[in-house]
Amino acid sequence: MFDKVYTVRQIDGDYAHLVDKESGEEILVAMALLPMETDEGDTLEYKNFQYSIL
């Protein structure tokens, strides 16, 4: 398994733009996969196929 840390750059409707803290790569993730309280500027950890707020 691999762990990743992302910053929520922008929330655009049903999707969030996440930026990988290590590589700077941006990905688009459905809000349904993120914790309900996710907001712009939050730091998320992706571990064991789940996102959690740090």
Number of C-alpha atoms within 10 A of each C-alpha: 5 7 11 12 18 25 21 21 17 16 18 12 8 9 16 23 18 24 20 17 14 9 8 11 10 15 14 14 15 13 16 10 13 18 13 9 7 17 16 14 13 15 20 23 17 15 13 9 10 12 19 15 16 9
